[in-house]
């Protein structure tokens, strides 16, 4: 049973020791932070403010988290409010 559970879980890599966390990704005046896995939470977290609210996404490895953070800050700087628009679209579809 223990072996099956081990393979069923997506295990993340340990934090990258060459990078000092939290890492701040900047583009123009927009910032996103990447937080290292800590304690029992084994995923990298990308945090950014969108439409006045703090949003977080999780990633299993650092390169994916960094690529997503760079994409997010560029999208927000160019006027996209991607996290909120997805949420509003889901709410509207439930009402109809």
C-alpha positions in Angstrom: 0.0 0.0 0.0 2.8 2.4 0.8 4.5 1.9 -2.6 1.3 2.6 -4.4 0.7 5.8 -2.5 4.3 6.9 -3.2 3.8 6.7 -6.9 0.4 8.2 -6.8 1.7 11.4 -5.3 3.4 14.0 -7.4 6.6 14.6 -5.5 8.4 18.0 -5.9 12.0 18.6 -5.9 13.8 20.1 -2.9 14.4 23.9 -3.0 17.3 25.0 -5.3 20.1 25.9 -3.0 21.8 28.2 -5.6 18.9 30.7 -5.5 18.0 32.9 -2.5 14.3 33.0 -1.8 12.0 34.8 -2.2 12.9 35.7 -5.8 11.3 38.9 -7.2 10.5 39.0 -10.9 10.0 42.5 -12.2 8.7 43.9 -15.4 8.1 47.7 -15.6 6.3 48.4 -12.3 4.8 44.9 -11.9 6.3 42.4 -9.4 5.8 38.8 -8.8 7.5 36.7 -6.0 8.6 33.1 -6.1 8.6 31.4 -2.8 10.6 28.2 -2.0 9.0 25.0 -0.8 8.8 25.1 3.0 7.9 22.6 5.7 5.3 20.2 4.5 4.3 22.3 1.5 6.6 20.9 -1.2 5.8 23.3 -4.1 7.1 26.5 -5.4 4.6 29.4 -5.1 4.3 32.4 -7.5 2.5 35.3 -5.9 1.3 38.5 -7.7 -1.3 41.2 -7.2 -4.0 41.2 -9.8 -6.9 43.7 -9.7 -6.0 44.6 -6.1 -6.0 41.0 -4.9 -3.1 38.7 -4.2 -3.1 35.5 -6.3 -0.9 32.5 -6.0 -0.1 29.5 -8.2 1.9 26.5 -7.3 4.5 24.6 -9.4 6.5 21.4 -8.8 9.8 22.8 -10.0 11.6 26.1 -10.1 12.1 26.6 -13.9 8.3 26.3 -14.5 7.6 28.7 -11.7 10.1 31.2 -13.0 8.7 31.0 -16.6 5.2 31.5 -15.3 6.2 34.4 -13.2 7.9 36.1 -16.1 4.8 35.5 -18.3 2.4 36.8 -15.6 4.2 40.1 -15.0 4.4 40.8 -18.7 0.7 40.0 -19.2 -0.3 42.2 -16.3 1.9 45.0 -17.5 0.3 44.8 -20.9 -3.2 45.2 -19.5 -4.3 41.6 -19.0 -6.1 40.7 -15.8 -5.9 36.9 -16.5 -6.6 35.5 -13.1 -9.7 37.6 -12.5 -11.2 37.1 -16.0 -11.0 33.3 -15.7 -12.8 33.5 -12.3 -15.5 35.8 -13.6 -16.1 33.6 -16.7 -16.6 30.6 -14.5 -19.1 32.4 -12.3 -21.1 33.6 -15.3 -21.3 30.1 -16.8 -22.7 28.7 -13.5 -25.5 31.3 -13.4 -26.7 30.6 -16.9 
